[in-house]
Amino acid sequence: MTWAEQTKEYETALLADLSRIIKIPSVLDDKTSSPQTPFGVDMMRALAEMEALAFRDGFRFGRVDNMVTWIEYGPSDAAETIGILTHIDVVPAGDGWKTNPFQLTQIDQYLYGRGTADMKADLMAAYYALKFLKDHQVKVQKKIRLIIGTDEENGWRDLPRYFAQEGEPCIGFSPDGAFPVVNGEKAFQTVQLRFSGDSAGSTVLQRFMAGDRINVVPGEARARVLAANAVEIGQAFERYLKKYPFLKGKFTVNDGSIRLQLFGQQAHSAYPFDGKNAGTYLAMFLNTYPFTGDAKAFLQLLTEYHNDIAGQHLGLAYSDVEMGDLTVNVAIMRFNHKGQGNIALNFRYPQGIQLPIVLEHVKQHLAGLPATITVKAGSMEPHLVPLTDPLVGVLSMAYASEVGMYAAPRTSSGGSYARLLKRGVAFGGQFPDVMVTSHQANERVPLANLTRTMGVFVAALIGLEQLE
């Protein structure tokens, strides 16, 4: 009997607890941020909910700086710690949902809700794997800690604080990726362009906004334009939307100005090919009009970046045999007339290319935009654990034993907390046959995969416990 067959009986309870976690909109909230609630009140509610589950089920648990909660199984004085690195924060829900994003909803054997794919369902599968070990009194020599962060979708300010106080696990995995083992992750670098917001003449770009997270392909963009031919611009916008039927949009004209709103397809920045960048699509439309100054350069640059996911326009088309291709997502776009502008480019690149090269190529291709270039905090270089490391072998066999087939480890464009450990890999919970919906509207996971994932984690923890 597989572990997944043994864990099936936990499905009803797991679903009920997952529903409790999905209900909490654990999105970074600067408005309610304080020394006591560093990432907002709802984030504290989410951690408290996990601690309530740990108390109910008799686990040891604790909290670090109101940023991280840990839940523990095994000898408290064990010399070695296996870490399961997770996060409970999510990106904003955005538009386009057919369900309430903060209510777990089942449709046709799929579970819908913000965080189901990234990564509350896998967090709960990991928690229930610990619960399975405890319920069945599986004796372990190592300490197993489920570590729950709250800033993974933003600045990664949480786990370094945890490591400073509690120490780093000697080995571990993050169920914030995919099966089989992800032994390598590309660099995660965000390059920010800042510039003035000058626009004059007969057509003035008063405002442009798209994106609010560096790890999300923008699904919505807005612009306000002052122009004598505002009505004609609106008519042209309608024709533009018909040209691209996967886009949606609307506009309003008032006193010689037009407000435009365009909806594309939100996606994870690690998989920009899955999205339709609303910001660059709107910029491409506006670039056909006679703007001047910084507005002209801003729109021209975004048009050149449009659909250039491989970085060819930047001269950065690069691929590594082991880790794959460089990609770039135009994640945040801002322009404010007589104010400031901002473009944030999120790069994912493999080993073999360095940040100074990326910066130099961005500088050379600014299309006349007088921008200051900086690197946003939280950037990271490529991470790779050798295939010969026993960690990779144990997890690979745990997966193979549950699904009945071996699958070779691979690398990813995603970024998980596993890269914070010298011996850390991403492992689960996305199965290869499931479409990636992280950060998208109608985010979802198959119901059957909850206890299936839990079973793989049980096998993995037993294997790591026996690792010398």
Secondary structure, DSSP 8 states (H G I E B T S, - for coil): --HHHHHGGGHHHHHHHHHHHHTS-----GGG--SSSTT-HHHHHHHHHHHHHHHHTT-EEEEETTTEEEEEES-TT-S-EEEEEEE-------S--SS-TTS-EEETTEEESTTIIIIIHHHHHHHHHHHHHHHTT---SSEEEEEEES-TTTT--SHHHHHHHH---SEEEESSEESSEEEEE-EEEEEEEEEE----SSEEEEEEEE-S-TTEE--EEEEEEEETTHHHHHHHHHHHHHHSTT-EEEEEEETTEEEEEEE-B-EETT-GGG-B-HHHHHHHHHTTS---HHHHHHHHHHHHHTT-TT-TTTT---EETTTEE-EEEEEEEEEETTSEEEEEEEEEE-TT--HHHHHHHHHHT-TT---EEEE-TT-B--EE--TTSHHHHHHHHHHHHHHTS----EEESS--GGGGSTTEEEE-EE-TTS---TTSTT-EEETTHHHHHHHHHHHHHHHHHT--
